[in-house]
């Protein structure tokens, strides 16, 4: 499973100062977040990755989701492990230590990598997401780097991943040693203009 083969890429003009990888949300595709590339500095290389699992209703997922009779959402742990391994391998091969920018399910993957393999990246932005601190207690080691820049943008009106889920998960990550900045915005499950401006300002520090 090669998560880089379907990536959309905007190469930097001249020598690349930094690289950013977009990880899209559930049911979306590599073209979704790629439109934001035009708002990023031209000396950044930008890659927008496609998740590996096609969905019947269209789009792609980093791992499948299932709902039981009570409406409780469940994930496929085996698929999560496969995707984590694939992204880790891609990062190791790239040798670039990019900044990860994940939205929703892509943000969950970005958070998981930032908190378990921080040495492979230069920073992490997660929007409308959460930190999956309950994943794989038996075999996934959380190893946050307090020096890794890590920004989480939370929508106070997000009905998909509400603050009641996301904020406590980020607090647990902070207790484990992550230096994680949480910013809240009056927005739903998306990226509002003031949220983007905050992210752009955060990225400008690189």
Backbone as JSON Lines, residues from 0, in Angstrom:
{"i":0,"aa":"X","n":[0.86,-1.2,0.0],"ca":[0.0,0.0,0.0],"c":[0.89,1.24,0.0]}
{"i":1,"aa":"X","n":[0.9,1.97,-1.1],"ca":[1.75,3.14,-1.25],"c":[0.89,4.39,-1.22]}
{"i":2,"aa":"X","n":[0.96,5.13,-0.11],"ca":[0.09,6.3,0.03],"c":[0.62,7.49,-0.76]}
{"i":3,"aa":"X","n":[1.82,7.38,-1.33],"ca":[2.37,8.5,-2.08],"c":[2.07,8.43,-3.58]}
{"i":4,"aa":"X","n":[1.66,7.24,-4.08],"ca":[1.54,7.1,-5.53],"c":[0.42,7.95,-6.1]}
{"i":5,"aa":"X","n":[-0.6,8.26,-5.3],"ca":[-1.74,9.04,-5.79],"c":[-1.72,10.48,-5.29]}
{"i":6,"aa":"X","n":[-0.6,10.92,-4.78],"ca":[-0.54,12.27,-4.21],"c":[-0.56,13.34,-5.3]}
{"i":7,"aa":"X","n":[-1.24,14.45,-5.02],"ca":[-1.08,15.64,-5.84],"c":[0.07,16.44,-5.25]}
{"i":8,"aa":"X","n":[0.89,16.99,-6.12],"ca":[2.12,17.65,-5.67],"c":[2.25,19.03,-6.3]}
{"i":9,"aa":"X","n":[2.62,19.99,-5.48],"ca":[3.07,21.29,-5.98],"c":[4.51,21.47,-5.53]}
{"i":10,"aa":"X","n":[5.41,21.43,-6.49],"ca":[6.81,21.58,-6.16],"c":[7.13,23.03,-5.79]}
{"i":11,"aa":"X","n":[8.09,23.19,-4.92],"ca":[8.52,24.53,-4.53],"c":[9.19,25.24,-5.71]}
{"i":12,"aa":"X","n":[9.09,26.55,-5.71],"ca":[9.83,27.34,-6.68],"c":[11.22,27.59,-6.13]}
{"i":13,"aa":"X","n":[12.24,27.07,-6.82],"ca":[13.59,27.15,-6.3],"c":[13.79,26.09,-5.21]}
{"i":14,"aa":"X","n":[14.85,26.21,-4.43],"ca":[15.1,25.24,-3.36],"c":[13.95,25.23,-2.35]}
{"i":15,"aa":"X","n":[13.48,24.03,-2.03],"ca":[12.36,23.92,-1.09],"c":[12.83,24.24,0.33]}
{"i":16,"aa":"X","n":[12.15,25.19,0.96],"ca":[12.48,25.53,2.35],"c":[11.83,24.57,3.32]}
{"i":17,"aa":"X","n":[10.66,24.06,2.96],"ca":[9.9,23.18,3.85],"c":[8.93,22.37,2.99]}
{"i":18,"aa":"X","n":[8.45,21.27,3.55],"ca":[7.48,20.44,2.86],"c":[6.28,20.2,3.77]}
{"i":19,"aa":"X","n":[5.08,20.17,3.18],"ca":[3.85,19.93,3.92],"c":[3.07,18.82,3.23]}
{"i":20,"aa":"X","n":[2.53,17.91,4.06],"ca":[1.68,16.83,3.54],"c":[0.27,17.01,4.08]}
{"i":21,"aa":"X","n":[-0.7,17.07,3.16],"ca":[-2.11,17.09,3.53],"c":[-2.64,15.66,3.67]}
{"i":22,"aa":"X","n":[-3.4,15.4,4.72],"ca":[-4.11,14.14,4.92],"c":[-5.59,14.46,5.02]}
{"i":23,"aa":"X","n":[-6.36,14.07,4.0],"ca":[-7.76,14.47,3.9],"c":[-8.66,13.68,4.86]}
{"i":24,"aa":"X","n":[-9.92,14.06,4.92],"ca":[-10.88,13.43,5.81],"c":[-11.55,12.22,5.2]}
{"i":25,"aa":"X","n":[-12.35,11.56,6.02],"ca":[-13.07,10.34,5.62],"c":[-14.04,10.65,4.47]}
{"i":26,"aa":"X","n":[-14.0,9.82,3.44],"ca":[-14.9,10.0,2.31],"c":[-14.48,11.08,1.34]}
{"i":27,"aa":"X","n":[-13.3,11.62,1.51],"ca":[-12.81,12.67,0.63],"c":[-11.7,12.1,-0.26]}
{"i":28,"aa":"X","n":[-10.82,12.98,-0.77],"ca":[-9.78,12.54,-1.7],"c":[-8.65,13.56,-1.68]}
{"i":29,"aa":"X","n":[-7.61,13.26,-2.42],"ca":[-6.4,14.08,-2.37],"c":[-6.6,15.48,-2.93]}
{"i":30,"aa":"X","n":[-7.65,15.7,-3.71],"ca":[-7.89,17.02,-4.27],"c":[-8.58,17.98,-3.32]}
{"i":31,"aa":"X","n":[-9.1,17.46,-2.23],"ca":[-9.92,18.28,-1.33],"c":[-9.12,19.4,-0.68]}
{"i":32,"aa":"X","n":[-8.08,19.03,0.06],"ca":[-7.27,20.04,0.75],"c":[-6.24,20.69,-0.16]}
{"i":33,"aa":"X","n":[-6.0,20.08,-1.33],"ca":[-4.93,20.58,-2.19],"c":[-5.18,22.01,-2.65]}
{"i":34,"aa":"X","n":[-6.44,22.43,-2.68],"ca":[-6.73,23.81,-3.05],"c":[-6.1,24.83,-2.12]}
{"i":35,"aa":"X","n":[-5.79,24.4,-0.9],"ca":[-5.14,25.32,0.05],"c":[-3.68,25.58,-0.3]}
{"i":36,"aa":"X","n":[-3.12,24.75,-1.18],"ca":[-1.71,24.91,-1.53],"c":[-1.42,26.3,-2.08]}
{"i":37,"aa":"X","n":[-2.39,26.87,-2.81],"ca":[-2.17,28.19,-3.41],"c":[-2.02,29.28,-2.36]}
{"i":38,"aa":"X","n":[-2.45,29.0,-1.13],"ca":[-2.35,29.98,-0.05],"c":[-1.07,29.83,0.75]}
{"i":39,"aa":"X","n":[-0.27,28.83,0.41],"ca":[0.98,28.58,1.14],"c":[2.15,29.19,0.39]}
{"i":40,"aa":"X","n":[3.23,29.53,1.09],"ca":[4.39,30.14,0.43],"c":[4.91,29.27,-0.71]}
{"i":41,"aa":"X","n":[5.4,29.91,-1.76],"ca":[5.86,29.19,-2.94],"c":[7.17,28.44,-2.7]}
{"i":42,"aa":"X","n":[7.85,28.73,-1.61],"ca":[9.08,27.98,-1.33],"c":[8.81,26.74,-0.49]}
{"i":43,"aa":"X","n":[7.53,26.35,-0.37],"ca":[7.13,25.09,0.24],"c":[6.75,24.1,-0.85]}
{"i":44,"aa":"X","n":[7.21,22.86,-0.72],"ca":[6.66,21.77,-1.52],"c":[5.43,21.24,-0.79]}
{"i":45,"aa":"X","n":[4.35,21.01,-1.52],"ca":[3.09,20.55,-0.92],"c":[2.68,19.23,-1.57]}
{"i":46,"aa":"X","n":[2.38,18.24,-0.76],"ca":[1.86,16.95,-1.23],"c":[0.52,16.71,-0.55]}
{"i":47,"aa":"X","n":[-0.47,16.35,-1.34],"ca":[-1.77,16.0,-0.79],"c":[-1.99,14.51,-1.06]}
{"i":48,"aa":"X","n":[-1.99,13.72,0.0],"ca":[-2.03,12.26,-0.14],"c":[-3.45,11.76,-0.24]}
{"i":49,"aa":"X","n":[-3.61,10.65,-0.95],"ca":[-4.9,9.97,-1.02],"c":[-4.89,8.8,-0.05]}
{"i":50,"aa":"X","n":[-5.92,8.72,0.79],"ca":[-6.05,7.58,1.7],"c":[-6.18,6.29,0.89]}
{"i":51,"aa":"X","n":[-5.79,5.14,1.46],"ca":[-5.66,3.92,0.67],"c":[-6.93,3.13,0.44]}
{"i":52,"aa":"X","n":[-8.03,3.45,1.12],"ca":[-9.2,2.56,1.08],"c":[-10.39,3.24,0.39]}
{"i":53,"aa":"X","n":[-10.72,2.78,-0.84],"ca":[-11.89,3.36,-1.53],"c":[-13.19,2.96,-0.84]}
{"i":54,"aa":"X","n":[-14.14,3.88,-0.82],"ca":[-15.43,3.64,-0.19],"c":[-16.49,3.44,-1.26]}
{"i":55,"aa":"X","n":[-17.49,2.62,-0.96],"ca":[-18.56,2.34,-1.92],"c":[-19.3,3.61,-2.33]}
{"i":56,"aa":"X","n":[-19.45,4.54,-1.39],"ca":[-20.19,5.77,-1.67],"c":[-19.32,6.84,-2.33]}
{"i":57,"aa":"X","n":[-18.06,6.51,-2.59],"ca":[-17.15,7.47,-3.19],"c":[-16.17,8.01,-2.17]}
{"i":58,"aa":"X","n":[-15.04,8.45,-2.65],"ca":[-14.01,8.95,-1.76],"c":[-13.19,7.82,-1.16]}
{"i":59,"aa":"X","n":[-12.35,8.18,-0.21],"ca":[-11.39,7.25,0.36],"c":[-11.32,7.44,1.88]}
{"i":60,"aa":"X","n":[-10.81,6.41,2.54],"ca":[-10.68,6.44,4.0],"c":[-9.31,5.93,4.4]}
{"i":61,"aa":"X","n":[-8.81,6.45,5.5],"ca":[-7.57,5.93,6.08],"c":[-7.83,4.61,6.79]}
{"i":62,"aa":"X","n":[-9.05,4.42,7.26],"ca":[-9.52,3.15,7.81],"c":[-11.03,3.19,7.81]}
{"i":63,"aa":"X","n":[-11.64,2.01,7.74],"ca":[-13.1,1.93,7.68],"c":[-13.73,2.23,9.03]}
{"i":64,"aa":"X","n":[-14.94,2.76,8.98],"ca":[-15.73,3.0,10.19],"c":[-17.01,2.17,10.11]}
{"i":65,"aa":"X","n":[-17.44,1.65,11.24],"ca":[-18.66,0.86,11.31],"c":[-19.5,1.37,12.48]}
{"i":66,"aa":"X","n":[-20.81,1.3,12.32],"ca":[-21.72,1.74,13.37],"c":[-22.58,0.57,13.81]}
{"i":67,"aa":"X","n":[-22.67,0.38,15.14],"ca":[-23.49,-0.72,15.64],"c":[-24.96,-0.29,15.76]}
{"i":68,"aa":"X","n":[-25.78,-1.16,16.3],"ca":[-27.22,-0.89,16.37],"c":[-27.54,0.31,17.24]}
{"i":69,"aa":"X","n":[-26.63,0.67,18.12],"ca":[-26.83,1.82,19.0],"c":[-26.23,3.1,18.44]}
{"i":70,"aa":"X","n":[-25.71,3.01,17.22],"ca":[-25.11,4.19,16.61],"c":[-23.71,4.5,17.08]}
{"i":71,"aa":"X","n":[-23.1,3.55,17.8],"ca":[-21.74,3.75,18.28],"c":[-20.76,3.43,17.15]}
{"i":72,"aa":"X","n":[-19.8,4.32,16.95],"ca":[-18.85,4.18,15.86],"c":[-17.69,3.28,16.28]}
{"i":73,"aa":"X","n":[-17.33,2.35,15.41],"ca":[-16.2,1.45,15.66],"c":[-15.24,1.54,14.49]}
{"i":74,"aa":"X","n":[-13.95,1.33,14.77],"ca":[-12.94,1.34,13.72],"c":[-12.37,-0.06,13.56]}
{"i":75,"aa":"X","n":[-11.71,-0.27,12.42],"ca":[-11.04,-1.52,12.14],"c":[-9.58,-1.36,12.57]}
{"i":76,"aa":"X","n":[-9.21,-1.96,13.7],"ca":[-7.88,-1.76,14.26],"c":[-6.79,-2.27,13.33]}
{"i":77,"aa":"X","n":[-7.06,-3.37,12.62],"ca":[-6.07,-3.88,11.69],"c":[-5.77,-2.91,10.57]}
{"i":78,"aa":"X","n":[-6.81,-2.27,10.05],"ca":[-6.61,-1.28,9.01],"c":[-5.86,-0.06,9.53]}
{"i":79,"aa":"X","n":[-6.14,0.33,10.76],"ca":[-5.42,1.47,11.34],"c":[-3.93,1.15,11.41]}
{"i":80,"aa":"X","n":[-3.6,-0.03,11.87],"ca":[-2.19,-0.42,11.96],"c":[-1.53,-0.42,10.58]}
{"i":81,"aa":"X","n":[-2.23,-0.94,9.58],"ca":[-1.68,-0.97,8.22],"c":[-1.41,0.44,7.71]}
{"i":82,"aa":"X","n":[-2.36,1.33,7.93],"ca":[-2.19,2.7,7.45],"c":[-1.09,3.41,8.21]}
{"i":83,"aa":"X","n":[-1.01,3.21,9.51],"ca":[0.09,3.79,10.29],"c":[1.42,3.31,9.76]}
{"i":84,"aa":"X","n":[1.53,2.01,9.48],"ca":[2.78,1.47,8.96],"c":[3.11,2.06,7.59]}
{"i":85,"aa":"X","n":[2.09,2.22,6.74],"ca":[2.31,2.76,5.41],"c":[2.77,4.22,5.46]}
{"i":86,"aa":"X","n":[2.12,5.01,6.3],"ca":[2.52,6.41,6.43],"c":[3.91,6.53,7.05]}
{"i":87,"aa":"X","n":[4.19,5.7,8.03],"ca":[5.52,5.71,8.64],"c":[6.59,5.37,7.62]}
{"i":88,"aa":"X","n":[6.32,4.35,6.8],"ca":[7.28,3.97,5.75],"c":[7.47,5.11,4.75]}
{"i":89,"aa":"X","n":[6.38,5.77,4.37],"ca":[6.48,6.88,3.43],"c":[7.32,8.02,4.01]}
{"i":90,"aa":"X","n":[7.12,8.31,5.28],"ca":[7.91,9.37,5.92],"c":[9.38,8.99,6.0]}
{"i":91,"aa":"X","n":[9.65,7.75,6.33],"ca":[11.04,7.3,6.43],"c":[11.72,7.36,5.06]}
{"i":92,"aa":"X","n":[11.0,6.99,4.0],"ca":[11.57,7.01,2.65],"c":[11.8,8.43,2.16]}
{"i":93,"aa":"X","n":[10.91,9.33,2.55],"ca":[10.98,10.69,2.0],"c":[12.21,11.44,2.48]}
{"i":94,"aa":"X","n":[12.59,11.24,3.72],"ca":[13.74,11.93,4.28],"c":[13.57,13.43,4.39]}
{"i":95,"aa":"X","n":[12.33,13.92,4.34],"ca":[12.1,15.37,4.32],"c":[11.6,15.94,5.63]}
{"i":96,"aa":"X","n":[11.11,15.11,6.53],"ca":[10.49,15.56,7.79],"c":[9.46,16.66,7.52]}
{"i":97,"aa":"X","n":[8.39,16.34,6.83],"ca":[7.39,17.37,6.49],"c":[6.56,17.79,7.7]}
{"i":98,"aa":"X","n":[5.83,18.87,7.52],"ca":[4.75,19.23,8.43],"c":[3.51,18.47,7.95]}
{"i":99,"aa":"X","n":[2.83,17.79,8.86],"ca":[1.58,17.12,8.53],"c":[0.41,18.05,8.79]}
{"i":100,"aa":"X","n":[-0.55,18.07,7.88],"ca":[-1.76,18.88,8.01],"c":[-2.93,17.94,7.75]}
{"i":101,"aa":"X","n":[-3.61,17.53,8.81],"ca":[-4.7,16.58,8.67],"c":[-6.04,17.17,9.04]}
{"i":102,"aa":"X","n":[-7.06,16.76,8.3],"ca":[-8.43,17.19,8.59],"c":[-9.27,15.98,8.96]}
{"i":103,"aa":"X","n":[-10.03,16.06,10.06],"ca":[-10.95,15.02,10.49],"c":[-10.21,13.69,10.64]}
{"i":104,"aa":"X","n":[-10.58,12.65,9.87],"ca":[-9.88,11.37,10.02],"c":[-8.4,11.5,9.67]}
{"i":105,"aa":"X","n":[-8.09,12.34,8.69],"ca":[-6.69,12.6,8.38],"c":[-5.96,13.28,9.52]}
{"i":106,"aa":"X","n":[-6.69,14.12,10.27],"ca":[-6.1,14.74,11.45],"c":[-5.83,13.74,12.55]}
{"i":107,"aa":"X","n":[-6.7,12.74,12.68],"ca":[-6.46,11.68,13.67],"c":[-5.17,10.95,13.34]}
{"i":108,"aa":"X","n":[-4.98,10.63,12.04],"ca":[-3.75,9.97,11.62],"c":[-2.53,10.87,11.87]}
{"i":109,"aa":"X","n":[-2.67,12.16,11.55],"ca":[-1.56,13.09,11.78],"c":[-1.22,13.17,13.27]}
{"i":110,"aa":"X","n":[-2.25,13.26,14.1],"ca":[-2.01,13.3,15.55],"c":[-1.32,12.03,16.03]}
{"i":111,"aa":"X","n":[-1.77,10.88,15.53],"ca":[-1.18,9.61,15.96],"c":[0.3,9.55,15.59]}
{"i":112,"aa":"X","n":[0.65,10.01,14.41],"ca":[2.05,10.01,14.01],"c":[2.86,11.01,14.82]}
{"i":113,"aa":"X","n":[2.28,12.18,15.07],"ca":[2.99,13.2,15.84],"c":[3.27,12.74,17.26]}
{"i":114,"aa":"X","n":[2.37,11.95,17.82],"ca":[2.49,11.53,19.21],"c":[3.26,10.22,19.38]}
{"i":115,"aa":"X","n":[3.46,9.49,18.28],"ca":[4.18,8.21,18.38],"c":[5.52,8.22,17.65]}
{"i":116,"aa":"X","n":[5.63,8.97,16.53],"ca":[6.87,9.02,15.76],"c":[7.23,10.47,15.44]}
{"i":117,"aa":"X","n":[7.39,11.3,16.45],"ca":[7.63,12.72,16.2],"c":[8.94,13.0,15.48]}
{"i":118,"aa":"X","n":[9.88,12.07,15.54],"ca":[11.18,12.3,14.89],"c":[11.08,12.3,13.37]}
{"i":119,"aa":"X","n":[9.95,11.84,12.83],"ca":[9.79,11.76,11.38],"c":[9.21,13.03,10.76]}
{"i":120,"aa":"X","n":[8.74,13.97,11.57],"ca":[8.07,15.15,11.04],"c":[8.63,16.41,11.7]}
{"i":121,"aa":"X","n":[8.27,17.55,11.12],"ca":[8.7,18.84,11.67],"c":[7.61,19.57,12.43]}
{"i":122,"aa":"X","n":[6.37,19.12,12.25],"ca":[5.25,19.77,12.93],"c":[3.96,19.08,12.53]}
{"i":123,"aa":"X","n":[2.87,19.43,13.22],"ca":[1.58,18.79,12.97],"c":[0.46,19.79,13.18]}
{"i":124,"aa":"X","n":[-0.44,19.85,12.21],"ca":[-1.69,20.61,12.34],"c":[-2.84,19.62,12.2]}
{"i":125,"aa":"X","n":[-3.75,19.62,13.14],"ca":[-4.94,18.76,13.06],"c":[-6.17,19.63,13.22]}
{"i":126,"aa":"X","n":[-7.07,19.56,12.26],"ca":[-8.28,20.38,12.26],"c":[-9.5,19.46,12.36]}
{"i":127,"aa":"X","n":[-10.45,19.83,13.23],"ca":[-11.7,19.07,13.38],"c":[-11.39,17.6,13.63]}
{"i":128,"aa":"X","n":[-10.55,17.35,14.62],"ca":[-10.03,16.01,14.83],"c":[-9.91,15.73,16.33]}
{"i":129,"aa":"X","n":[-9.15,14.69,16.68],"ca":[-8.84,14.42,18.08],"c":[-7.58,13.58,18.16]}
{"i":130,"aa":"X","n":[-7.03,13.47,19.36],"ca":[-5.83,12.66,19.59],"c":[-6.28,11.27,20.03]}
{"i":131,"aa":"X","n":[-5.92,10.23,19.28],"ca":[-6.43,8.89,19.58],"c":[-5.63,8.19,20.68]}
{"i":132,"aa":"X","n":[-5.69,8.73,21.87],"ca":[-4.87,8.21,22.96],"c":[-5.32,6.84,23.45]}
{"i":133,"aa":"X","n":[-6.48,6.38,22.98],"ca":[-6.97,5.05,23.38],"c":[-6.59,3.96,22.38]}
{"i":134,"aa":"X","n":[-5.81,4.31,21.35],"ca":[-5.43,3.31,20.36],"c":[-4.37,2.36,20.89]}
{"i":135,"aa":"X","n":[-4.56,1.09,20.71],"ca":[-3.52,0.07,20.81],"c":[-2.67,0.19,22.07]}
{"i":136,"aa":"X","n":[-3.32,0.19,23.2],"ca":[-2.57,0.32,24.45],"c":[-1.52,-0.78,24.6]}
{"i":137,"aa":"X","n":[-1.73,-1.9,23.88],"ca":[-0.81,-3.02,24.03],"c":[0.44,-2.91,23.18]}
{"i":138,"aa":"X","n":[0.38,-2.19,22.03],"ca":[1.55,-2.24,21.15],"c":[1.9,-0.92,20.47]}
{"i":139,"aa":"X","n":[1.21,0.17,20.76],"ca":[1.58,1.47,20.19],"c":[2.11,2.34,21.32]}
{"i":140,"aa":"X","n":[3.36,2.75,21.18],"ca":[4.0,3.53,22.22],"c":[3.83,5.01,21.93]}
{"i":141,"aa":"X","n":[3.21,5.73,22.85],"ca":[3.11,7.18,22.71],"c":[4.43,7.78,23.16]}
{"i":142,"aa":"X","n":[5.02,8.58,22.31],"ca":[6.36,9.11,22.56],"c":[6.41,10.58,22.15]}
{"i":143,"aa":"X","n":[5.55,11.43,22.73],"ca":[5.5,12.83,22.29],"c":[6.8,13.56,22.55]}
{"i":144,"aa":"X","n":[7.13,14.43,21.62],"ca":[8.31,15.28,21.74],"c":[7.85,16.67,22.17]}
{"i":145,"aa":"X","n":[8.23,17.13,23.35],"ca":[7.75,18.44,23.81],"c":[8.23,19.6,22.94]}
{"i":146,"aa":"X","n":[9.22,19.35,22.08],"ca":[9.72,20.41,21.21],"c":[9.06,20.41,19.83]}
{"i":147,"aa":"X","n":[8.17,19.44,19.57],"ca":[7.52,19.38,18.26],"c":[6.37,20.38,18.2]}
{"i":148,"aa":"X","n":[6.37,21.31,17.25],"ca":[5.22,22.22,17.1],"c":[3.97,21.42,16.72]}
{"i":149,"aa":"X","n":[2.9,21.61,17.47],"ca":[1.7,20.79,17.28],"c":[0.48,21.67,17.57]}
{"i":150,"aa":"X","n":[-0.34,21.88,16.56],"ca":[-1.51,22.75,16.66],"c":[-2.77,21.95,16.4]}
{"i":151,"aa":"X","n":[-3.75,22.11,17.27],"ca":[-5.06,21.48,17.09],"c":[-6.12,22.56,17.01]}
{"i":152,"aa":"X","n":[-6.88,22.57,15.92],"ca":[-7.97,23.54,15.73],"c":[-9.3,22.83,15.95]}
{"i":153,"aa":"X","n":[-10.08,23.35,16.89],"ca":[-11.33,22.71,17.32],"c":[-12.5,23.62,16.97]}
{"i":154,"aa":"X","n":[-13.53,23.06,16.37],"ca":[-14.74,23.82,16.09],"c":[-15.75,23.69,17.21]}
{"i":155,"aa":"X","n":[-16.14,24.8,17.79],"ca":[-17.1,24.76,18.9],"c":[-18.48,24.29,18.45]}
{"i":156,"aa":"X","n":[-18.75,24.33,17.13],"ca":[-20.05,23.89,16.61],"c":[-19.91,22.63,15.76]}
{"i":157,"aa":"X","n":[-18.83,21.89,15.96],"ca":[-18.57,20.68,15.19],"c":[-19.47,19.56,15.69]}
{"i":158,"aa":"X","n":[-20.38,19.1,14.83],"ca":[-21.28,18.02,15.22],"c":[-20.75,16.64,14.88]}
{"i":159,"aa":"X","n":[-19.64,16.57,14.15],"ca":[-19.05,15.28,13.78],"c":[-18.03,14.83,14.81]}
{"i":160,"aa":"X","n":[-17.09,15.72,15.13],"ca":[-16.12,15.48,16.21],"c":[-16.26,16.65,17.16]}
{"i":161,"aa":"X","n":[-17.2,16.57,18.1],"ca":[-17.49,17.72,18.97],"c":[-16.36,18.0,19.96]}
{"i":162,"aa":"X","n":[-16.33,19.22,20.49],"ca":[-15.31,19.56,21.48],"c":[-15.31,18.64,22.7]}
{"i":163,"aa":"X","n":[-16.48,18.09,23.03],"ca":[-16.55,17.17,24.18],"c":[-15.71,15.91,23.95]}
{"i":164,"aa":"X","n":[-15.4,15.6,22.69],"ca":[-14.51,14.48,22.36],"c":[-13.08,14.97,22.15]}
{"i":165,"aa":"X","n":[-12.93,16.02,21.35],"ca":[-11.58,16.43,20.95],"c":[-10.78,17.06,22.08]}
{"i":166,"aa":"X","n":[-11.38,17.98,22.81],"ca":[-10.62,18.71,23.83],"c":[-10.08,17.79,24.92]}
{"i":167,"aa":"X","n":[-10.89,16.88,25.51],"ca":[-10.32,15.97,26.51],"c":[-9.21,15.09,25.96]}
{"i":168,"aa":"X","n":[-9.3,14.7,24.68],"ca":[-8.24,13.87,24.11],"c":[-6.93,14.64,24.02]}
{"i":169,"aa":"X","n":[-7.02,15.92,23.68],"ca":[-5.81,16.74,23.62],"c":[-5.26,16.99,25.03]}
{"i":170,"aa":"X","n":[-6.12,17.1,26.0],"ca":[-5.65,17.25,27.38],"c":[-4.9,16.0,27.84]}
{"i":171,"aa":"X","n":[-5.38,14.83,27.42],"ca":[-4.67,13.58,27.76],"c":[-3.3,13.54,27.09]}
{"i":172,"aa":"X","n":[-3.23,14.03,25.84],"ca":[-1.95,14.07,25.15],"c":[-0.98,15.02,25.86]}
{"i":173,"aa":"X","n":[-1.5,16.14,26.33],"ca":[-0.65,17.09,27.06],"c":[-0.14,16.47,28.35]}
{"i":174,"aa":"X","n":[-0.96,15.69,29.01],"ca":[-0.53,15.03,30.24],"c":[0.57,14.0,29.96]}
{"i":175,"aa":"X","n":[0.59,13.47,28.74],"ca":[1.63,12.51,28.36],"c":[2.91,13.2,27.9]}
{"i":176,"aa":"X","n":[2.92,14.54,27.87],"ca":[4.14,15.26,27.56],"c":[4.13,16.04,26.26]}
{"i":177,"aa":"X","n":[3.02,16.01,25.52],"ca":[2.95,16.75,24.26],"c":[2.79,18.25,24.53]}
{"i":178,"aa":"X","n":[3.58,19.05,23.85],"ca":[3.39,20.5,23.9],"c":[2.44,20.85,22.75]}
{"i":179,"aa":"X","n":[1.17,20.79,23.04],"ca":[0.12,20.84,22.03],"c":[-0.73,22.08,22.26]}
{"i":180,"aa":"X","n":[-0.81,22.93,21.25],"ca":[-1.6,24.15,21.34],"c":[-2.99,23.89,20.78]}
{"i":181,"aa":"X","n":[-4.01,24.12,21.6],"ca":[-5.4,23.94,21.16],"c":[-6.04,25.31,20.97]}
{"i":182,"aa":"X","n":[-6.57,25.56,19.78],"ca":[-7.28,26.8,19.51],"c":[-8.7,26.45,19.09]}
{"i":183,"aa":"X","n":[-9.66,27.15,19.66],"ca":[-11.07,26.89,19.38],"c":[-11.66,28.01,18.54]}
{"i":184,"aa":"X","n":[-12.55,27.63,17.62],"ca":[-13.15,28.57,16.7],"c":[-14.65,28.33,16.62]}
{"i":185,"aa":"X","n":[-15.38,29.38,16.29],"ca":[-16.81,29.25,16.1],"c":[-17.05,28.72,14.68]}
{"i":186,"aa":"X","n":[-16.98,27.42,14.55],"ca":[-17.15,26.79,13.24],"c":[-17.64,25.37,13.43]}
{"i":187,"aa":"X","n":[-18.18,24.81,12.36],"ca":[-18.6,23.42,12.37],"c":[-17.47,22.52,11.92]}
{"i":188,"aa":"X","n":[-17.83,21.45,11.19],"ca":[-16.83,20.49,10.75],"c":[-16.23,20.97,9.44]}
{"i":189,"aa":"X","n":[-15.34,21.93,9.55],"ca":[-14.73,22.53,8.38],"c":[-13.57,23.41,8.8]}
{"i":190,"aa":"X","n":[-13.15,24.3,7.89],"ca":[-12.07,25.23,8.18],"c":[-12.58,26.63,7.9]}
{"i":191,"aa":"X","n":[-12.94,27.34,8.95],"ca":[-13.45,28.7,8.81],"c":[-12.3,29.66,8.47]}
{"i":192,"aa":"X","n":[-12.61,30.83,7.89],"ca":[-11.54,31.77,7.52],"c":[-10.63,32.14,8.68]}
{"i":193,"aa":"X","n":[-11.19,32.39,9.87],"ca":[-10.31,32.77,10.98],"c":[-9.46,31.59,11.44]}
{"i":194,"aa":"X","n":[-9.97,30.39,11.27],"ca":[-9.17,29.2,11.58],"c":[-7.99,29.11,10.62]}
{"i":195,"aa":"X","n":[-8.27,29.3,9.33],"ca":[-7.18,29.24,8.36],"c":[-6.14,30.32,8.64]}
{"i":196,"aa":"X","n":[-6.58,31.51,8.98],"ca":[-5.63,32.58,9.27],"c":[-4.73,32.22,10.44]}
{"i":197,"aa":"X","n":[-5.29,31.59,11.46],"ca":[-4.49,31.16,12.61],"c":[-3.48,30.09,12.19]}
{"i":198,"aa":"X","n":[-3.91,29.16,11.34],"ca":[-3.0,28.12,10.86],"c":[-1.89,28.73,10.02]}
{"i":199,"aa":"X","n":[-2.25,29.66,9.12],"ca":[-1.26,30.29,8.26],"c":[-0.22,31.04,9.09]}
{"i":200,"aa":"X","n":[-0.66,31.72,10.14],"ca":[0.27,32.42,11.02],"c":[1.19,31.42,11.74]}
{"i":201,"aa":"X","n":[0.62,30.31,12.15],"ca":[1.41,29.27,12.82],"c":[2.46,28.69,11.87]}
{"i":202,"aa":"X","n":[2.06,28.43,10.62],"ca":[2.99,27.88,9.65],"c":[4.09,28.87,9.29]}
{"i":203,"aa":"X","n":[3.79,30.15,9.36],"ca":[4.76,31.17,8.99],"c":[5.98,31.16,9.91]}
{"i":204,"aa":"X","n":[5.86,30.56,11.07],"ca":[6.98,30.5,12.01],"c":[8.03,29.47,11.59]}
{"i":205,"aa":"X","n":[7.72,28.61,10.62],"ca":[8.68,27.59,10.19],"c":[9.72,28.21,9.25]}
